[in-house]
């Protein structure tokens, strides 16, 4: 398991975002050299965990529980075949493009050591939005991406460090529960009856998903 690329983006003016200033940092490109990764601060205040990377809409993106976004190259390859077009590393706005790692099959709370120092923890899947659809230029993209159910993973920073292309990714902790990124994604999008199952992941889960699961149980039971 390794990093094929570390991707960062700068703010760009585009016509397809809801950001008040019409900018987005979703256009991420592979970078040369080492990139420092740290916890950026709470959502709404903190942005990306990667030095040199831009998150413009901090209302919905970035922050400690979404500090880093990872996508498997294998999933990008599948979309290339389906869409009939090349998708370079970073095409989905991911910070880390990996190989040999089932990113959407990772368990919530799973920890990865990336390179010699950085330790990341899986928190949730990526919810597609209008900006993502506009960036790719594919019709009904939000629905198609959701139906596929392989959203990639957001991660929080447990131990900061520097990373670069070619670094190995080692799983250093795998929780006992069975709550995967794919399950969490389905529960918060198309199959809300699955929400009670997310509680097994406890505080390792993204706080918004944990709150949704608790509210569902309070309202409907298990």
C-alpha positions as CSV (number, residue, x, y, z in Angstrom):
1,X,0.0,0.0,0.0
2,X,1.5,3.3,-1.0
3,X,0.8,6.9,-2.0
4,X,0.8,7.4,-5.8
5,X,0.5,11.1,-5.3
6,X,0.0,13.9,-2.8
7,X,-2.4,16.5,-4.2
8,X,-3.0,20.1,-3.3
9,X,-5.1,22.9,-4.9
10,X,-5.3,26.7,-5.0
11,X,-8.5,28.8,-5.0
12,X,-10.0,29.2,-8.5
13,X,-13.0,31.3,-9.6
14,X,-15.6,29.0,-11.2
15,X,-19.3,29.3,-12.1
16,X,-20.4,26.1,-10.4
17,X,-19.9,26.7,-6.7
18,X,-22.2,28.0,-3.9
19,X,-19.3,29.7,-2.2
20,X,-20.2,33.4,-1.7
21,X,-17.1,34.5,-3.6
22,X,-17.4,31.9,-6.3
23,X,-14.1,30.1,-5.6
24,X,-13.2,26.5,-4.9
25,X,-10.0,24.6,-4.2
26,X,-11.3,21.3,-5.6
27,X,-8.9,21.3,-8.5
28,X,-6.0,19.4,-6.8
29,X,-2.8,18.5,-8.6
30,X,0.1,16.2,-7.6
31,X,3.0,18.0,-5.9
32,X,6.7,17.3,-5.8
33,X,8.6,17.1,-2.6
34,X,7.5,16.8,1.0
35,X,4.1,18.1,2.3
36,X,3.5,18.9,6.0
37,X,0.2,17.5,7.3
38,X,-1.2,18.8,10.6
39,X,-4.6,19.1,12.3
40,X,-6.1,22.3,10.9
41,X,-8.6,23.2,13.7
42,X,-12.3,22.8,14.1
43,X,-14.7,22.8,11.1
44,X,-15.7,26.3,10.2
45,X,-12.4,27.6,11.3
46,X,-9.8,25.1,10.1
47,X,-9.4,24.2,6.4
48,X,-7.1,21.6,4.9
49,X,-4.6,19.6,6.9
50,X,-2.0,19.8,4.1
51,X,0.3,22.7,3.9
52,X,-0.2,24.6,0.6
53,X,-3.7,23.2,0.0
54,X,-6.8,25.3,-0.1
55,X,-10.3,24.6,1.2
56,X,-12.5,27.6,0.4
57,X,-15.9,26.6,1.7
58,X,-15.1,25.8,5.4
59,X,-18.9,25.6,6.1
60,X,-19.0,22.2,4.6
61,X,-15.4,21.1,4.1
62,X,-12.1,20.9,6.0
63,X,-11.6,21.0,9.8
64,X,-10.0,18.4,12.1
65,X,-12.5,15.6,11.2
66,X,-12.1,16.2,7.4
67,X,-8.4,17.2,7.4
68,X,-7.4,14.9,4.6
69,X,-9.3,13.2,1.8
70,X,-8.1,9.9,0.3
71,X,-9.2,8.1,-2.8
72,X,-8.1,4.8,-4.2
73,X,-6.5,4.8,-7.6
74,X,-8.4,1.5,-8.2
75,X,-11.7,3.4,-7.9
76,X,-10.5,6.2,-10.2
77,X,-9.6,3.5,-12.7
78,X,-13.1,2.1,-12.5
79,X,-14.6,5.5,-13.1
80,X,-12.2,6.0,-16.1
81,X,-13.6,2.9,-17.7
82,X,-17.2,3.9,-17.0
83,X,-16.9,7.5,-18.1
84,X,-14.6,6.8,-21.0
85,X,-12.1,9.5,-20.1
86,X,-8.8,9.9,-18.2
87,X,-8.9,10.8,-14.6
88,X,-5.5,11.9,-13.3
89,X,-4.5,11.6,-9.7
90,X,-6.3,14.4,-7.8
91,X,-9.2,14.4,-10.2
92,X,-11.8,13.9,-7.5
93,X,-10.3,16.6,-5.3
94,X,-8.5,14.1,-3.2
95,X,-5.3,14.9,-1.3
96,X,-4.0,11.4,-1.3
97,X,-4.3,9.0,-4.2
98,X,-3.5,5.5,-3.0
99,X,-2.9,2.1,-4.4
100,X,-3.3,-1.3,-2.8
101,X,-5.7,0.1,-0.2
102,X,-9.5,-0.4,-0.1
103,X,-10.2,3.1,1.0
104,X,-14.0,2.9,1.0
105,X,-13.8,-0.5,2.7
106,X,-11.7,0.9,5.6
107,X,-13.3,0.9,9.0
108,X,-14.2,4.0,10.8
109,X,-11.4,4.6,13.4
110,X,-8.9,2.7,11.3
111,X,-5.4,4.3,11.6
112,X,-2.8,4.5,8.8
113,X,0.8,5.5,9.2
114,X,1.8,7.3,6.0
115,X,5.5,7.8,5.6
116,X,7.7,7.7,8.7
117,X,5.7,10.0,11.0
118,X,2.1,10.9,9.9
119,X,-0.8,8.9,11.5
120,X,-4.3,9.4,10.1
121,X,-7.6,8.1,11.4
122,X,-10.6,7.3,9.1
123,X,-13.8,9.3,10.1
124,X,-16.3,9.2,7.2
125,X,-17.0,9.1,3.5
126,X,-17.1,12.1,1.1
127,X,-20.6,13.5,0.3
128,X,-20.8,14.7,-3.3
129,X,-21.9,18.2,-4.0
130,X,-22.7,20.7,-6.7
131,X,-19.1,21.8,-6.9
132,X,-17.8,18.3,-7.4
133,X,-20.3,17.8,-10.2
134,X,-19.4,21.0,-11.9
135,X,-15.7,20.3,-11.6
136,X,-16.1,16.9,-13.4
137,X,-18.7,18.2,-15.9
138,X,-20.7,15.0,-15.8
139,X,-24.5,15.0,-15.8
140,X,-26.2,13.6,-12.8
141,X,-22.8,13.1,-11.2
142,X,-24.0,13.5,-7.6
143,X,-26.5,10.7,-8.0
144,X,-24.1,8.5,-10.0
145,X,-21.3,8.9,-7.4
146,X,-23.8,8.2,-4.6
147,X,-25.2,5.1,-6.2
148,X,-21.7,3.7,-6.7
149,X,-21.1,3.8,-2.9
150,X,-17.3,4.1,-3.0
151,X,-16.8,7.7,-1.7
152,X,-13.2,7.6,-0.5
153,X,-12.4,8.5,3.0
154,X,-11.9,11.6,5.1
155,X,-9.3,11.4,7.8
156,X,-8.3,13.3,10.9
157,X,-4.6,13.8,11.9
158,X,-3.5,11.8,15.0
159,X,0.2,12.5,14.7
160,X,1.5,15.2,12.3
161,X,4.2,14.6,9.8
162,X,5.6,15.1,6.3
163,X,4.6,12.9,3.4
164,X,5.6,12.6,-0.3
165,X,4.7,10.5,-3.3
166,X,5.9,6.9,-3.0
167,X,5.5,6.8,0.8
168,X,4.2,3.5,2.2
169,X,0.8,3.4,3.9
170,X,0.7,0.9,6.8
171,X,-2.4,0.1,8.8
172,X,-1.5,0.4,12.5
173,X,-4.9,0.0,14.1
174,X,-8.1,-1.7,12.9
175,X,-11.2,-1.5,15.2
176,X,-13.2,-4.5,16.2
177,X,-16.5,-3.1,14.9
178,X,-17.7,-3.6,11.3
179,X,-18.6,0.0,10.4
180,X,-16.9,0.8,7.2
181,X,-16.7,4.0,5.2
182,X,-19.1,2.5,2.6
183,X,-21.6,1.6,5.3
184,X,-21.4,5.1,6.9
185,X,-21.9,6.7,3.5
186,X,-25.0,4.6,2.7
187,X,-26.4,5.3,6.1
188,X,-26.2,9.1,5.8
189,X,-27.3,9.2,2.1
190,X,-29.6,6.5,0.7
191,X,-30.3,4.0,3.5
192,X,-30.9,5.9,6.7
193,X,-32.3,2.8,8.4
194,X,-28.6,1.8,8.7
195,X,-27.9,4.8,11.0
196,X,-28.2,2.8,14.3
197,X,-25.4,0.5,13.1
198,X,-23.0,3.4,13.0
199,X,-23.1,3.7,16.8
200,X,-20.7,0.8,17.1
201,X,-18.0,3.1,15.9
202,X,-18.5,5.5,18.8
203,X,-16.5,8.7,19.1
204,X,-14.2,7.6,16.2
205,X,-17.1,8.5,13.8
206,X,-17.3,12.0,12.3
207,X,-19.3,14.0,14.9
208,X,-22.1,14.9,12.4
209,X,-22.7,11.2,11.5
210,X,-22.6,10.3,15.2
211,X,-25.2,12.9,16.0
212,X,-27.4,11.8,13.1
213,X,-27.2,8.2,14.3
214,X,-28.2,9.1,17.8
215,X,-31.0,11.3,16.7
216,X,-32.4,8.5,14.5
217,X,-32.3,6.1,17.4
218,X,-34.0,8.6,19.7
219,X,-36.8,9.1,17.1
220,X,-37.3,5.6,15.6
221,X,-35.4,3.2,17.9
222,X,-33.0,0.6,16.8
